[in-house]
Amino acid sequence: MLELRPYCEYCDKDLPPSAADAMICTFECTFCRNCVETKLGGTCPNCGGNFAARPIRPEGKLAKNPPSTVRVLKKDCAA
């Protein structure tokens, strides 16, 4: 099951479970679409992989399968 990280690892923008602009790589690194397209060039700075839109977990499943609350901002991830 996806971790559903609550933020963009580049700009720290909140990305709730219903965020349509959340993007993930194969290792679940999470970024907002704006950072993926304008800062990262479509390539994950952590693993070098590409991105796909993060699926939206149905609201009825969030109580039993909550999103992550851990925030780890990698300010130098694209450096």
Helices and strands as residue ranges (DSSP letters): E 22-24, E 30-32, H 33-38, E 52-53, G 59-61
